[in-house]
Amino acid sequence: MKILFTDLDGTLLNNESKVSDYSIAVLRRMTSAGHKLVLASGRPLGSILEIKALAGLDMPGVYVTANNGSLVYDCDNGVIIFSDPVPMDMVTKIWDMAMEMGVHIQTYTDDAIVTPKEDDEIKRYTKRIHLPVIYADRPESILKHAPSKMLGLSFTDLDKLENFRQKILKRYGDILDAIYSEPEYLEIYSKTAGKGAALKWLCSYLGVPITDSYAAGDAMNDVSMIEAAGHGIVMSNAGSDVKEHADIITEYDNDKDGLAKEIERLILL
């Protein structure tokens, strides 16, 4: 049995944010052959499950690693089987820092986005991530438990977002990671989480040797997973900073079923 961890945006999803019919057919063949599929994304759990449902990826034995690996979900049983959240005291400090610096910040309940106010960032974000939004002055007034991640956003001032990232790492870098999933998306999560840590944990949980694991991605938040896997696949549409971590670079990009073609070549031999 082999196991595939695949990122969504820029990897499994095409440029219309959909899983193509060809890719769906290949994934069905893969799981029918007894291999495992893991949808591994920086997206929150609800968004990943929406994509899974819309694509008809209803095969048994599918898992999700959400929020950059800080949460692992068993789709068959509908339960979270692993969680490594951001400590609540860090949530409030990061929230306050963002407010002081004028950076959009948000975090998540189990099924909603929590952010201070409506702005251009949340309007654009919810066009892509279809979750309800709760507006709150303080995150602790809404959150019932520590969240899996926080997200800083800027579509107009990437320098300010980078300054925010540097400040987080300077103050809390021994506890938190702050890594871009896209130039405008700053993912903030536990340093002991990450997609690579989730890959190792789930392989151990399922009894799958790391040597039989495959991981595919296109962005910097995928690098830990690509490096942790027995076989690290980087999309041809990725940047050079990600490609340098690859064992394999796809011949085709995410809009031409690049990953599906590698699955056929590497897993469906």
C-alpha positions as CSV (number, residue, x, y, z in Angstrom):
1,M,0.0,0.0,0.0
2,K,1.2,3.5,-0.9
3,I,-0.1,6.8,0.4
4,L,-0.4,10.1,-1.5
5,F,-0.5,13.5,0.3
6,T,-1.6,16.1,-2.2
7,D,-1.8,19.9,-1.8
8,L,-4.9,21.4,-3.4
9,D,-4.4,24.9,-4.8
10,G,-1.9,24.9,-7.6
11,T,-1.5,21.1,-7.3
12,L,-4.6,18.9,-7.5
13,L,-6.9,21.8,-8.3
14,N,-6.7,23.4,-11.8
15,N,-6.8,27.1,-12.5
16,E,-10.6,27.1,-12.0
17,S,-10.1,25.7,-8.5
18,K,-11.6,22.4,-9.5
19,V,-10.5,18.8,-9.7
20,S,-10.6,17.7,-13.4
21,D,-12.6,14.6,-14.4
22,Y,-9.3,13.0,-15.5
23,S,-7.7,13.6,-12.1
24,I,-10.8,12.2,-10.3
25,A,-10.7,9.1,-12.4
26,V,-7.0,8.6,-11.6
27,L,-7.6,9.0,-7.9
28,R,-10.4,6.5,-8.0
29,R,-8.2,4.0,-9.7
30,M,-5.5,4.7,-7.1
31,T,-7.8,4.1,-4.1
32,S,-9.5,1.1,-5.7
33,A,-6.0,-0.4,-6.0
34,G,-5.7,-0.2,-2.2
35,H,-3.7,3.0,-1.9
36,K,-4.5,5.9,0.5
37,L,-5.3,9.5,-0.5
38,V,-4.7,12.5,1.8
39,L,-5.9,16.0,0.9
40,A,-3.2,18.1,2.5
41,S,-3.9,21.9,2.4
42,G,-3.5,25.1,4.3
43,R,-7.2,25.6,3.9
44,P,-9.5,25.0,6.9
45,L,-11.2,21.7,7.2
46,G,-14.7,22.9,6.0
47,S,-13.3,24.2,2.8
48,I,-11.4,21.0,2.0
49,L,-14.5,18.9,2.7
50,E,-16.4,21.1,0.3
51,I,-13.9,20.5,-2.4
52,K,-13.9,16.8,-1.7
53,A,-17.7,16.7,-1.9
54,L,-17.9,18.8,-5.1
55,A,-15.3,16.5,-6.8
56,G,-17.1,13.4,-5.7
57,L,-14.1,12.1,-3.9
58,D,-16.3,9.9,-1.8
59,M,-14.0,6.8,-1.9
60,P,-13.4,5.0,1.4
61,G,-10.1,5.6,3.2
62,V,-9.6,9.3,2.4
63,Y,-7.9,11.5,5.0
64,V,-7.5,15.3,5.3
65,T,-4.6,17.3,6.8
66,A,-6.0,20.8,7.2
67,N,-4.6,24.1,8.3
68,N,-1.1,23.2,7.2
69,G,-1.0,19.9,9.0
70,S,-2.2,21.1,12.4
71,L,-5.3,19.0,12.1
72,V,-5.8,15.5,10.7
73,Y,-9.3,14.3,9.9
74,D,-10.6,10.8,9.2
75,C,-13.3,11.2,6.5
76,D,-14.7,7.7,6.9
77,N,-15.6,8.2,10.5
78,G,-16.0,12.0,10.5
79,V,-13.6,12.7,13.3
80,I,-10.5,14.7,14.0
81,I,-7.8,12.2,15.0
82,F,-4.9,14.7,15.6
83,S,-4.7,18.4,16.5
84,D,-1.7,20.7,17.3
85,P,-3.3,24.1,17.8
86,V,-1.9,27.6,18.3
87,P,-1.8,28.3,22.0
88,M,-4.6,30.6,23.0
89,D,-2.3,33.2,24.6
90,M,-0.4,33.4,21.3
91,V,-3.7,33.9,19.4
92,T,-4.4,37.1,21.4
93,K,-0.9,38.4,21.1
94,I,-0.7,37.8,17.3
95,W,-4.2,39.4,16.9
96,D,-3.1,42.5,18.8
97,M,0.1,42.7,16.8
98,A,-1.8,42.6,13.6
99,M,-4.2,45.3,14.7
100,E,-1.3,47.5,15.7
101,M,0.4,47.0,12.3
102,G,-2.7,47.4,10.2
103,V,-2.5,43.8,8.9
104,H,-5.7,41.8,8.2
105,I,-5.8,38.9,10.6
106,Q,-8.2,36.0,11.0
107,T,-8.5,32.7,12.7
108,Y,-11.1,29.9,12.8
109,T,-13.7,28.1,14.9
110,D,-14.6,24.6,13.9
111,D,-16.8,25.9,11.1
112,A,-16.4,29.7,10.6
113,I,-13.8,32.4,10.1
114,V,-13.2,34.9,12.9
115,T,-11.9,38.3,12.0
116,P,-12.1,41.9,13.5
117,K,-14.0,43.6,10.7
118,E,-15.2,43.4,7.1
119,D,-12.5,44.6,4.7
120,D,-11.3,43.9,1.1
121,E,-9.2,41.0,2.3
122,I,-12.1,39.1,3.9
123,K,-14.4,39.8,0.9
124,R,-11.8,38.4,-1.5
125,Y,-11.0,35.5,0.7
126,T,-14.6,34.3,1.1
127,K,-15.0,34.3,-2.7
128,R,-12.5,31.4,-2.6
129,I,-13.1,29.9,0.9
130,H,-16.8,29.4,1.4
131,L,-17.2,29.6,5.1
132,P,-19.4,31.9,7.3
133,V,-17.6,34.9,8.9
134,I,-17.9,36.0,12.5
135,Y,-16.8,39.6,13.2
136,A,-15.4,40.1,16.7
137,D,-13.2,42.6,18.5
138,R,-11.5,39.9,20.5
139,P,-10.9,36.3,19.3
140,E,-11.2,34.8,22.8
141,S,-14.8,36.1,23.0
142,I,-15.7,33.6,20.1
143,L,-13.2,30.7,20.3
144,K,-14.2,27.8,22.5
145,H,-10.8,26.2,22.2
146,A,-7.4,27.0,20.7
147,P,-7.5,27.2,16.9
148,S,-5.5,25.2,14.4
149,K,-4.1,28.3,12.7
150,M,-4.2,32.0,12.1
151,L,-3.9,33.8,8.7
152,G,-2.5,37.2,7.8
153,L,-3.6,38.6,4.5
154,S,-2.6,41.5,2.3
155,F,-3.4,42.0,-1.4
156,T,-1.9,45.5,-1.5
157,D,1.1,45.7,0.8
158,L,3.3,42.6,0.7
159,D,6.1,44.5,2.5
160,K,3.9,45.1,5.5
161,L,2.9,41.5,5.5
162,E,6.5,40.5,5.5
163,N,7.3,42.9,8.3
164,F,4.5,41.2,10.3
165,R,6.0,37.8,9.6
166,Q,9.4,38.9,10.7
167,K,8.0,40.3,13.9
168,I,6.1,37.1,14.7
169,L,9.2,35.0,14.2
170,K,11.4,37.3,16.3
171,R,9.0,37.2,19.2
172,Y,7.4,33.8,19.0
173,G,9.6,31.8,16.5
174,D,10.4,29.2,19.1
175,I,6.6,28.3,19.3
176,L,5.1,29.4,16.0
177,D,5.9,29.1,12.3
178,A,4.9,31.9,9.8
179,I,5.1,30.7,6.2
180,Y,3.6,31.8,2.9
181,S,1.2,29.5,1.1
182,E,0.8,32.3,-1.5
183,P,2.5,35.7,-1.6
184,E,-0.6,37.3,0.0
185,Y,-1.4,34.5,2.5
186,L,0.7,34.2,5.6
187,E,0.0,31.0,7.5
188,I,0.6,31.1,11.2
189,Y,0.6,27.8,13.1
190,S,2.4,25.7,15.7
191,K,6.0,25.0,15.0
192,T,5.5,21.4,15.9
193,A,2.7,21.1,13.3
194,G,3.2,21.6,9.6
195,K,2.4,19.4,6.6
196,G,5.6,17.4,7.0
197,A,4.8,16.6,10.7
198,A,1.3,15.6,9.7
199,L,2.7,13.3,7.0
200,K,4.9,11.5,9.5
201,W,2.2,11.2,12.1
202,L,-0.4,9.8,9.7
203,C,2.0,7.3,8.1
204,S,2.8,6.0,11.6
205,Y,-0.9,6.0,12.6
206,L,-1.8,3.9,9.4
207,G,1.4,1.8,9.6
208,V,2.6,2.9,6.2
209,P,6.4,3.1,5.8
210,I,7.7,6.6,4.9
211,T,9.4,5.0,1.9
212,D,5.9,4.3,0.5
213,S,4.7,7.9,0.9
214,Y,4.3,10.4,-1.9
215,A,3.7,14.2,-1.4
216,A,2.9,16.8,-4.0
217,G,2.8,20.5,-3.8
218,D,3.7,23.9,-5.3
219,A,4.3,26.4,-2.5
220,M,6.6,27.0,0.4
221,N,4.2,25.7,3.0
222,D,4.4,22.3,1.1
223,V,8.2,22.0,1.5
224,S,8.2,20.2,4.8
225,M,5.8,17.6,3.4
226,I,7.8,17.3,0.2
227,E,11.0,16.7,2.2
228,A,9.4,14.4,4.7
229,A,7.9,12.0,2.1
230,G,9.7,9.1,0.6
231,H,9.0,10.7,-2.8
232,G,8.6,14.5,-3.0
233,I,6.8,15.8,-6.1
234,V,6.8,19.4,-7.1
235,M,4.5,20.9,-9.7
236,S,6.1,22.4,-12.8
237,N,4.1,25.6,-12.1
238,A,5.9,26.0,-8.7
239,G,8.7,28.6,-8.1
240,S,12.3,27.7,-8.2
241,D,12.5,28.0,-4.4
242,V,10.1,25.1,-4.1
243,K,11.5,23.1,-7.0
244,E,14.9,22.8,-5.3
245,H,13.4,20.5,-2.7
246,A,11.9,18.1,-5.3
247,D,12.7,14.5,-6.0
248,I,10.4,14.7,-9.0
249,I,9.2,17.7,-11.0
250,T,6.0,17.1,-13.0
251,E,6.2,17.4,-16.7
252,Y,2.8,19.2,-16.8
253,D,1.3,21.9,-14.6
254,N,-1.7,21.8,-12.4
255,D,-4.0,23.0,-15.3
256,K,-2.9,20.0,-17.4
257,D,-3.3,17.2,-14.9
258,G,0.4,17.2,-14.0
259,L,-0.1,15.3,-10.7
260,A,-2.5,12.7,-12.1
261,K,0.0,11.8,-14.8
262,E,2.7,11.3,-12.2
263,I,0.3,9.2,-10.1
264,E,-0.2,6.9,-13.1
265,R,3.6,6.7,-13.7
266,L,4.7,6.4,-10.1
267,I,1.9,4.6,-8.2
268,L,-0.3,2.9,-10.8
269,L,2.6,1.0,-12.3
